Amino acid sequence: LHALEAVLEAIDRDAPDELWCLGDLVGYGPRPNRCCALMAERADVCLIGNHDLAALGRLDLEIFSPDAAVSDAWTADNLEPETRTFLEPLEPRGEREGAGLFHASPRDPVWEYILSPGIAYAGLAATPQQLVLVGHSHVALHFRLSTTTLATSVTSMFHGDDAARVRPMAPVVEGL
């Protein structure tokens, strides 16, 4: 909750037009209901992530690491009805103003990790959007293919004309 509140304070200073949440609202801390309530109030778009799905009982906990399974089981036992009502209709993919929004990837919006140029290339090829945002990978990366961009947590940048020519560049925080 403290990390989410700090991020929301930073977002307030930047005053963006909209706030997009790419999933996994629960499963990472002891206050899942408050985190969901904040996102219900603040997010213009909110996706469901694999930990949210697990807490709702829609994914088998055995496919998670042991620690994640314990956390998700605890979360499932502690979700309030209002939180379940908020999470249930969410989808792992969405679109906003020409941007493809995915919890994980365009090819598999729940599970695929985008951690390499080849996987990023395949993801970019699987969607018509010029901008693709994903949140699942836990690593801040930015891939670009001609005019199409895929970002995971938008803090570092990779650029290239195809998957074989992607090279690291300086970190980028603004400009997307």
trRosetta pair geometry for C-beta under 8 A, 3 or more apart (Angstrom, degrees):
i j d omega theta_ij theta_ji phi_ij phi_ji
1 4 5.7 -57 -148 39 32 111
1 5 6.2 33 154 -19 67 106
1 29 6.1 -163 -19 126 69 147
1 30 7.9 -64 -10 67 109 69
1 31 4.2 -2 -48 64 127 141
1 34 5.4 16 -114 94 128 127
1 35 5.9 -125 -95 -66 73 87
2 5 5.7 -54 -146 37 31 111
2 6 6.4 33 154 -20 64 105
3 6 5.7 -54 -149 35 32 112
3 7 6.4 32 153 -18 65 104
3 29 8.0 -172 27 -56 110 151
4 7 5.7 -53 -148 36 32 111
4 8 6.3 31 154 -18 66 106
4 35 5.5 148 -20 -125 170 92
4 38 6.2 125 141 81 130 155
5 8 5.7 -54 -145 38 32 111
5 9 6.4 37 153 -22 64 102
5 38 7.6 -114 -81 -121 70 160
6 9 5.7 -50 -150 32 32 113
6 10 6.6 31 152 -16 64 103
7 10 5.7 -55 -152 37 34 110
7 11 6.3 36 150 -20 67 105
8 11 5.4 -50 -145 36 35 115
8 12 6.4 43 152 -25 64 100
8 38 6.8 -98 -61 175 155 128
8 42 6.5 -65 -129 -136 121 171
9 12 5.6 -49 -151 30 32 115
9 13 6.9 35 150 -20 62 99
10 13 5.7 -50 -156 29 36 113
10 14 6.8 25 150 -10 65 106
11 14 5.8 -63 -152 42 36 106
11 16 6.4 -55 -167 11 90 108
11 19 6.3 54 177 -105 150 114
12 15 6.8 26 -177 -71 38 61
16 19 6.5 122 75 -71 121 64
18 44 4.1 -62 -157 27 102 153
18 45 7.1 44 161 2 125 94
18 96 7.1 -142 107 172 158 145
19 42 5.4 -21 69 147 156 91
19 43 5.0 -105 105 -115 102 53
19 44 5.6 130 52 4 61 86
19 45 7.9 -166 99 36 50 66
20 43 6.7 83 -126 -157 19 97
20 44 6.6 -46 -74 62 61 90
20 45 4.5 -1 -123 62 82 108
20 46 7.8 -175 -161 -76 47 40
20 96 6.3 -147 -94 27 131 157
20 101 6.0 -123 -178 -117 134 143
20 133 7.1 81 109 90 142 153
21 25 6.8 38 162 -76 138 102
21 39 5.2 7 -40 -146 168 123
21 43 4.3 -51 -4 -113 113 147
21 45 6.9 -170 33 98 63 61
21 46 4.4 6 60 -119 114 75
21 47 6.6 -156 103 27 68 69
22 47 5.2 2 -151 41 38 126
22 49 7.3 68 128 -72 62 109
22 101 6.3 -139 -107 -173 89 96
22 102 7.3 26 -154 86 108 32
22 103 5.7 151 166 -110 79 50
22 133 6.4 -125 -85 130 135 101
22 134 6.6 134 -173 -172 145 28
22 135 3.0 147 100 -19 130 135
22 136 7.6 -114 137 -35 113 64
23 46 7.8 123 -74 176 51 66
23 47 4.3 -56 -51 100 96 94
23 48 5.4 43 -120 133 106 15
23 49 2.8 133 151 -52 110 90
23 50 7.6 75 150 2 132 53
23 51 8.0 138 154 41 91 83
23 52 6.1 -114 -162 5 86 130
23 90 7.7 152 -102 147 87 135
23 92 6.4 22 -79 -128 151 71
23 103 3.7 3 17 -116 155 110
23 135 5.7 162 46 69 84 131
23 136 7.1 -5 76 -71 124 83
24 27 6.2 -76 -157 48 82 121
24 28 6.9 58 161 -21 103 121
24 49 3.4 -47 -45 70 67 162
24 50 6.9 0 -80 44 95 66
24 51 4.7 64 -130 35 82 115
24 52 6.3 -136 -96 -24 30 93
24 103 7.2 126 -22 -155 86 111
24 135 6.8 -152 22 121 110 119
24 136 7.2 132 -26 -106 129 64
25 32 7.1 98 124 -156 83 81
25 35 5.3 165 176 126 86 112
25 36 5.2 91 142 -86 140 74
25 39 5.6 -94 -119 7 132 156
25 46 7.4 17 -55 -169 132 118
25 49 7.2 155 -2 21 60 110
25 52 5.7 53 35 -83 86 117
25 87 7.2 -143 51 -98 130 107
26 32 3.7 42 -124 -139 105 120
26 35 6.6 161 -80 72 64 130
26 36 6.7 -9 -54 -52 104 108
26 51 5.9 -156 87 127 65 103
26 52 5.5 106 37 -97 96 66
26 55 4.9 -20 101 -14 135 165
26 72 7.9 100 122 -122 97 68
26 75 4.9 132 161 -168 115 141
26 79 7.2 -1 -130 -89 165 108
26 83 7.6 85 -65 173 139 130
26 87 7.5 -34 2 -90 127 146
27 32 7.4 71 -22 -100 40 123
27 49 7.9 -115 24 92 137 115
27 51 2.9 -92 4 179 162 131
27 52 7.1 -105 -17 -52 117 44
27 54 6.7 71 -95 62 131 118
27 55 6.1 -132 -64 -44 91 117
27 68 6.8 23 179 -158 115 83
27 71 5.4 86 -168 124 63 113
27 72 5.0 1 -120 -87 102 79
27 75 5.4 -74 -82 -17 51 162
28 51 7.0 49 -33 147 83 170
28 71 7.1 44 -84 168 28 145
29 32 7.1 158 75 -61 72 64
29 35 7.1 114 63 -43 118 139
31 34 4.3 -24 164 37 111 116
31 35 5.9 122 107 -25 83 90
32 35 5.6 -57 -146 37 34 113
32 36 6.3 30 159 -16 68 107
32 55 7.0 -174 -161 -148 160 162
32 75 5.0 91 -42 -145 156 101
32 78 6.6 119 36 97 118 105
32 79 6.2 -57 102 -93 132 77
32 83 6.5 82 125 -163 94 156
33 36 6.0 -57 -149 38 29 108
33 37 6.3 32 152 -21 64 107
33 78 7.4 -110 -29 139 106 88
33 79 6.7 151 -75 -140 88 49
33 80 4.8 56 -117 8 133 113
33 82 7.4 74 -153 71 102 99
33 83 4.8 -104 -117 -56 72 137
34 37 5.5 -52 -144 35 33 114
34 38 6.5 37 155 -21 65 102
35 38 5.9 -54 -153 33 30 111
35 39 6.6 21 153 -11 64 107
36 39 5.8 -58 -147 41 34 107
36 40 6.0 40 153 -25 68 105
36 83 4.6 102 66 -134 156 93
36 86 5.3 139 168 83 118 145
36 87 6.5 -61 -131 -53 137 98
37 40 5.6 -50 -144 33 31 115
37 41 6.5 28 155 -16 62 106
37 82 7.5 36 -86 118 95 124
37 83 7.4 -67 -47 -88 77 86
37 86 7.8 -158 -82 -35 45 165
38 41 5.8 -61 -154 38 30 109
38 42 5.9 -5 162 5 68 121
39 42 6.0 -71 -128 52 29 93
39 43 4.6 7 -171 -8 77 123
39 46 5.4 103 158 -111 116 138
39 86 7.9 124 83 161 98 138
40 43 7.3 -20 -77 35 14 96
40 46 7.5 -48 -86 -14 47 164
40 86 5.0 -75 -84 -132 126 139
43 46 4.3 88 108 -63 147 99
44 96 7.6 97 111 -129 113 147
45 94 5.5 178 -169 114 125 156
45 96 5.4 -105 -41 -58 154 139
45 101 6.3 97 135 57 143 174
46 90 5.9 -66 111 -118 90 126
47 90 6.1 128 -168 175 26 111
47 91 6.5 -59 -137 87 75 55
47 92 5.6 70 -180 -141 109 31
47 93 6.9 62 -128 -53 125 13
47 94 5.8 -139 -80 -2 100 114
47 101 6.1 -161 -48 137 132 110
47 102 7.4 133 -140 -161 166 17
47 103 4.9 -161 132 -62 131 90
47 109 8.0 -116 -170 173 134 116
47 135 7.5 161 63 24 129 130
48 52 4.6 -131 -160 90 80 138
48 53 6.0 95 151 -55 116 85
48 87 6.3 98 -111 -168 109 81
48 90 3.7 134 -45 106 98 112
48 91 6.3 173 19 84 103 4
48 92 5.4 -69 71 -70 79 66
48 103 6.7 -55 89 -61 43 144
49 52 4.9 101 52 8 67 104
49 53 7.0 -126 104 -4 37 90
49 92 6.9 106 -98 -119 33 92
49 103 4.5 170 -104 -152 69 132
49 104 7.9 120 -139 -46 78 83
49 110 7.6 133 -164 -140 42 64
49 135 7.0 -82 -92 89 124 116
49 136 6.5 164 -142 -93 108 89
50 53 5.5 -52 -147 37 34 114
50 54 6.3 37 153 -22 65 103
50 59 6.3 14 -164 -14 76 171
50 64 8.0 156 142 -89 116 105
50 103 7.0 157 -23 139 73 139
50 104 7.3 53 -34 -56 111 121
50 110 5.3 107 -79 -179 90 85
50 111 6.4 87 -83 -84 136 63
50 136 7.0 69 0 -128 111 118
51 54 5.5 -47 -145 34 35 114
51 55 6.4 37 155 -19 65 103
51 68 7.1 -108 -103 -167 103 105
51 71 7.8 -27 -147 107 119 112
51 72 5.8 -139 -151 -95 77 108
51 75 7.5 48 168 51 97 164
52 55 5.9 -56 -150 36 30 110
52 56 6.5 22 153 -12 63 109
52 87 5.3 -159 -174 -152 112 124
52 90 7.0 -26 135 74 151 138
53 56 5.8 -63 -150 41 31 108
53 58 4.4 -85 -170 75 84 109
53 59 4.5 69 120 -14 107 112
53 92 7.8 -17 -48 -65 128 116
53 110 6.8 -3 -1 -140 157 123
54 57 7.7 49 180 -67 32 20
54 58 7.4 -96 -72 57 23 66
54 59 4.5 -55 -82 65 69 108
54 61 5.9 98 -161 -91 112 72
54 64 6.4 32 -112 -44 156 140
54 68 7.8 58 79 150 173 98
54 69 7.8 -119 -175 -117 142 54
54 72 4.0 -22 121 -168 126 146
54 75 7.9 72 99 67 93 124
54 76 7.3 -97 132 -57 68 114
55 72 5.4 -125 -68 -160 71 79
55 75 4.3 -59 -115 111 120 115
55 76 4.7 -167 -156 -73 57 71
55 79 6.0 116 160 -48 114 134
55 87 7.5 -41 84 158 112 171
56 76 7.3 -152 -49 -115 14 94
56 79 7.7 -11 -85 21 60 174
56 84 6.6 129 -115 -135 91 85
56 87 5.9 -155 -67 116 126 129
56 88 6.7 149 -136 -92 142 66
57 76 6.3 98 -54 -138 81 133
59 63 6.6 -88 168 49 102 124
59 64 7.8 90 124 -41 119 105
59 110 7.8 173 -82 177 135 137
60 63 5.4 88 81 -6 91 101
61 64 5.6 -52 -165 27 55 115
61 69 4.2 101 172 -143 101 96
61 72 5.8 -175 -116 84 103 124
61 73 5.9 33 -117 -61 159 96
62 69 7.0 51 -83 -112 26 141
64 68 4.0 -119 171 96 119 114
64 69 4.4 159 79 -62 113 78
64 72 6.3 113 17 10 173 141
65 68 4.6 84 54 13 84 106
65 69 6.8 -150 86 -11 39 88
66 69 5.7 -57 -146 34 28 113
66 70 6.6 28 157 -18 64 104
67 70 5.9 -54 -151 34 32 110
67 71 6.4 29 153 -16 65 108
68 71 5.6 -56 -147 40 33 112
68 72 6.0 29 157 -17 68 109
69 72 5.9 -56 -141 41 28 107
69 73 6.2 31 157 -21 64 107
70 73 5.8 -55 -147 35 28 111
70 74 6.4 28 154 -17 63 106
71 74 5.8 -56 -151 36 30 110
71 75 6.3 30 152 -20 65 108
72 75 5.4 -51 -144 37 34 115
72 76 6.3 41 154 -25 65 101
73 76 5.7 -49 -149 31 31 114
73 77 6.7 27 153 -15 62 106
74 77 5.8 -61 -155 38 32 110
74 78 6.2 6 156 -2 67 118
75 78 6.0 -77 -145 49 29 99
75 79 6.4 47 159 -49 69 94
76 79 6.3 -34 -145 0 28 113
79 83 4.7 -128 -165 85 88 127
79 84 5.3 101 138 -55 125 88
79 87 7.8 -56 -154 14 141 141
80 83 4.8 96 56 4 76 103
80 84 7.3 -142 95 -3 41 86
81 84 5.6 -54 -149 37 35 112
81 85 6.2 38 153 -22 67 106
82 85 5.5 -53 -149 36 32 115
82 86 6.5 34 152 -20 64 104
83 86 5.7 -53 -151 35 33 112
83 87 6.2 22 156 -12 67 110
84 87 5.9 -62 -142 43 29 105
84 88 6.0 43 162 -41 67 105
85 88 6.2 -38 -138 14 24 118
86 90 7.7 24 144 -33 62 113
87 90 5.7 -60 -162 14 45 120
91 94 6.3 129 78 -62 108 86
91 109 7.9 9 154 125 81 151
92 102 6.7 30 146 -159 80 64
92 103 4.2 -70 -158 10 88 122
92 104 6.9 -3 174 9 124 89
92 109 3.8 139 118 129 111 111
92 110 5.0 -67 -122 -73 170 72
93 100 7.5 -25 -163 -174 98 85
93 101 6.6 144 -163 89 49 65
93 102 5.0 -5 -109 -106 82 73
93 103 7.3 -92 -62 2 53 78
93 106 7.7 86 -122 -120 127 52
93 109 4.3 -83 -53 -116 101 158
94 101 4.3 -17 67 67 85 116
94 102 8.0 -175 27 -70 58 41
95 98 7.6 20 -179 -95 99 5
95 99 6.7 163 -156 79 59 50
95 100 5.8 -27 -104 -106 83 49
95 101 6.4 -172 -83 16 28 88
95 129 6.8 -161 -128 -78 104 135
96 99 5.3 -18 67 56 75 100
96 101 6.1 34 8 -23 100 128
98 129 6.1 144 169 -142 58 91
98 130 6.3 -4 160 35 111 98
98 131 6.6 72 119 31 87 103
99 129 6.0 86 -153 -175 22 137
99 131 4.3 -42 -114 90 84 109
99 132 7.2 167 -169 -88 71 25
99 133 6.1 20 171 -1 119 107
100 106 6.1 13 149 -90 147 109
100 127 4.8 6 -73 173 170 150
100 128 8.0 134 -57 60 126 54
100 129 3.6 -177 -26 30 100 152
100 131 7.0 175 24 93 70 53
100 132 4.4 -14 67 -111 109 76
100 133 7.2 173 88 25 57 63
101 132 8.0 -179 -75 -156 26 52
101 133 5.4 -11 -114 64 67 100
102 105 5.6 29 127 -177 148 3
102 106 5.7 -125 -53 -66 156 49
102 109 4.6 -121 -153 -125 96 89
102 132 6.8 -1 11 -172 113 95
102 133 7.2 165 31 86 67 51
102 134 4.8 -22 79 -100 94 86
102 135 7.9 -171 96 13 53 74
102 136 8.0 -55 125 -5 84 112
103 109 5.5 84 37 168 86 78
103 110 6.2 25 76 -106 128 39
103 134 6.9 34 124 -153 17 75
103 135 5.9 -55 -150 52 49 97
103 136 5.3 72 147 -54 71 109
104 108 5.7 -41 98 104 132 76
104 109 5.4 139 43 -175 88 26
104 110 5.5 -7 1 87 134 11
104 111 5.5 41 -137 47 173 17
104 112 4.9 122 146 52 117 63
104 113 7.0 -67 -159 -71 98 37
104 114 7.6 148 170 -16 61 90
104 134 6.1 8 161 -159 14 119
104 135 8.0 -63 -71 58 34 60
104 136 3.9 -2 -101 8 66 158
104 137 7.7 115 -144 -49 62 71
105 108 5.5 33 59 53 102 65
105 109 6.6 -133 61 -89 42 40
105 112 3.9 -52 22 82 132 119
105 113 7.7 -57 -36 10 120 3
105 114 5.4 138 -91 -51 110 105
105 119 7.3 -80 -115 164 153 101
105 123 4.6 -100 -166 -111 106 124
105 126 7.8 63 148 58 94 142
105 134 5.8 4 -84 -107 50 150
105 136 7.5 -81 -29 41 71 131
106 109 7.2 16 -120 -73 18 83
106 123 4.8 128 30 -165 99 76
106 124 7.6 129 19 -71 142 19
106 126 4.2 162 112 91 119 111
106 127 4.0 -112 -131 -39 152 118
106 132 6.2 -59 -44 -141 115 139
107 112 5.7 34 75 -4 99 165
107 122 6.2 -4 -41 133 144 103
107 123 5.8 -104 -8 -101 98 67
107 126 4.8 173 -69 -34 79 175
108 111 5.0 -44 141 55 126 84
108 112 3.8 114 58 -19 110 108
110 136 8.0 119 173 -93 25 152
111 136 7.7 176 -150 176 12 159
112 119 7.0 -174 171 -169 111 121
112 123 7.4 175 115 -84 139 113
112 136 7.6 101 77 80 47 147
113 119 7.4 14 97 148 58 163
113 136 6.4 -125 -102 114 62 105
113 137 4.9 112 -156 -113 79 80
114 119 5.3 -167 -128 116 59 113
114 120 5.3 86 -167 -82 109 74
114 123 5.8 -28 -101 -17 124 157
114 134 5.7 99 16 66 133 154
114 136 7.8 100 13 65 84 96
114 137 5.2 -80 53 -66 69 139
114 141 7.0 -144 116 69 96 133
114 143 7.6 -113 165 1 122 134
114 150 6.6 -114 178 149 157 132
114 152 5.6 -178 77 -54 113 134
115 119 6.5 36 41 47 57 143
115 137 5.8 169 -68 -152 80 122
115 139 6.1 67 -116 45 90 143
115 141 7.3 152 -127 -14 41 156
116 119 4.9 87 58 13 84 100
116 120 6.8 -148 94 -5 41 90
117 120 5.5 -59 -144 41 31 114
117 121 6.1 38 156 -26 67 104
117 143 6.5 155 -119 -127 63 127
117 158 6.7 -132 -89 149 95 150
117 160 7.1 10 -141 41 131 146
117 163 4.6 141 142 -159 97 73
117 164 7.6 156 124 -62 139 18
117 166 3.8 -177 -115 36 133 145
118 121 5.6 -50 -147 31 29 113
118 122 6.6 27 154 -15 62 104
118 163 5.1 82 -96 -178 48 138
119 122 5.7 -52 -149 37 34 112
119 123 6.3 36 151 -19 64 106
120 123 5.6 -57 -149 38 32 113
120 124 6.2 31 155 -18 67 106
120 141 7.6 -116 -79 127 136 131
120 143 3.9 70 175 23 152 175
120 145 7.7 170 130 -36 99 115
120 150 5.1 -178 -158 69 97 144
120 158 7.7 124 52 75 172 136
120 163 7.0 160 70 -113 85 95
120 166 7.4 88 65 -89 135 164
121 124 5.9 -55 -146 37 29 109
121 125 6.3 27 155 -18 64 109
121 143 7.7 -114 -54 163 56 144
121 145 6.3 116 -116 -81 72 143
121 162 6.7 48 -122 -177 131 64
121 163 3.3 -51 -44 -69 151 118
121 166 7.9 -133 -54 -36 104 131
122 125 5.7 -56 -146 38 30 112
122 126 6.4 30 154 -25 63 110
122 163 7.9 34 -28 -79 66 147
123 126 5.7 -60 -150 31 31 112
123 127 7.1 -4 163 4 63 110
123 132 6.6 171 139 133 108 161
123 134 7.7 -46 -175 -38 155 143
123 150 5.9 88 98 -116 122 155
124 127 6.8 -82 -153 45 29 91
124 132 6.4 -149 -100 11 68 145
124 143 7.2 -122 -45 108 129 120
124 145 5.0 128 125 27 166 140
124 148 4.9 122 -163 123 118 135
124 150 5.4 -112 -71 -37 98 123
127 132 5.9 115 69 -90 148 126
129 132 5.7 127 87 -70 117 77
129 148 7.6 110 105 -139 55 100
130 147 5.8 -38 -146 130 111 93
130 148 5.3 -123 -146 -108 51 64
130 149 6.9 36 151 20 66 80
131 148 7.6 -160 -66 -156 31 57
131 149 5.1 -3 -116 63 67 100
131 151 7.6 -10 -168 7 86 106
131 176 7.2 131 -140 -179 127 100
132 148 7.2 27 -4 175 105 96
132 149 6.8 -172 30 97 70 53
132 150 4.3 -16 72 -108 110 77
132 151 7.3 162 87 21 59 61
133 150 7.8 177 -78 -156 27 52
133 151 5.4 -17 -111 66 70 93
133 152 7.8 142 -162 -90 54 36
133 154 7.5 -30 -125 -40 102 110
134 137 6.4 66 114 -11 114 104
134 150 7.0 10 2 -175 108 95
134 151 7.5 175 29 88 68 46
134 152 5.1 -29 75 -98 92 84
135 152 7.0 158 -99 -150 22 73
135 153 6.8 95 -128 -62 60 80
136 152 7.7 -70 52 -138 56 114
137 141 6.9 -43 102 21 152 113
137 152 4.5 -6 40 -167 131 150
137 153 7.4 -124 65 -5 97 109
139 152 6.3 37 80 110 65 132
139 153 7.3 -174 103 33 26 132
140 152 6.4 -166 -134 102 29 77
140 153 3.9 -94 -104 96 76 114
140 154 6.8 -59 -157 58 98 20
140 155 3.7 -3 168 42 147 105
140 156 5.3 106 115 10 95 89
141 151 7.3 -175 96 -152 54 47
141 152 4.7 26 48 47 84 106
141 153 7.3 65 20 48 51 88
141 156 5.9 -32 -111 73 40 95
141 158 6.4 -3 -173 -3 93 114
142 149 7.0 -14 -173 -169 89 102
142 150 7.5 165 -158 89 44 51
142 151 4.7 -3 -113 -112 80 84
142 152 7.5 -147 -69 31 45 60
142 154 6.0 63 -79 -122 112 54
142 155 7.7 -174 -29 50 109 28
142 156 6.1 -166 11 96 94 43
142 157 4.0 -33 71 -110 125 58
142 158 6.0 169 84 21 59 66
142 172 6.1 -49 28 53 164 118
142 176 7.6 -134 -132 -73 132 137
143 149 7.1 156 86 -158 52 52
143 150 4.5 -4 60 61 101 98
143 151 7.5 -165 27 -75 61 41
143 158 4.9 -11 -102 71 60 111
143 159 8.0 169 -157 -80 40 30
143 160 7.9 -39 -162 33 80 95
143 166 6.3 -23 -138 -133 95 138
144 148 7.2 157 -157 85 55 48
144 149 5.0 -17 -105 -105 79 76
144 150 7.7 -168 -76 26 36 64
144 157 7.4 10 -14 -170 113 94
144 158 6.8 -174 15 96 75 61
144 159 4.7 -4 50 -121 120 65
144 160 6.8 141 77 31 75 50
145 148 4.9 -15 66 64 90 99
145 149 7.8 -177 26 -78 64 33
145 150 7.7 27 2 -1 101 100
145 160 6.9 -13 -99 83 59 73
145 161 7.1 67 -152 -177 59 24
145 162 6.5 57 -139 -107 100 37
145 163 7.5 -10 -99 -55 121 62
146 161 6.3 55 -65 -143 70 64
149 176 6.8 -160 133 -135 156 109
151 154 4.4 25 174 -75 136 82
151 176 6.2 15 -46 -137 158 165
154 172 7.2 -72 -176 98 77 88
154 173 7.1 98 137 -139 90 41
154 176 5.7 -109 -135 21 134 151
155 171 5.7 -16 158 -159 70 108
155 172 7.3 172 -172 70 24 50
155 173 5.9 12 -126 -94 67 76
156 168 7.4 -19 165 -150 114 97
156 171 4.7 -57 -102 -111 68 75
156 172 7.0 107 -141 26 19 69
157 168 7.7 115 87 -161 56 55
157 169 4.7 -39 92 67 102 107
157 170 6.9 11 43 75 112 46
157 171 6.7 138 3 -140 86 25
157 172 4.2 48 -41 5 127 118
158 166 4.8 32 162 -179 118 106
158 167 6.7 165 -154 74 80 25
158 168 5.8 -47 -101 -98 80 47
158 169 6.7 160 -107 12 27 87
159 166 7.0 158 77 -143 20 65
159 167 6.7 -33 62 57 70 74
159 169 5.4 28 5 -20 111 134
160 163 7.4 111 99 -103 134 11
160 164 7.7 -162 162 74 141 41
160 165 4.0 168 -163 103 115 75
160 166 3.7 -117 7 -85 143 48
160 167 6.0 118 -70 4 108 70
161 165 5.3 10 41 69 80 138
162 165 5.5 68 52 24 69 98
162 166 7.9 -104 99 -39 34 81
163 166 6.2 -27 -153 -15 36 115
169 172 7.5 25 99 -31 110 108
172 175 5.9 -72 -174 47 115 121
172 176 7.3 103 132 -36 121 101
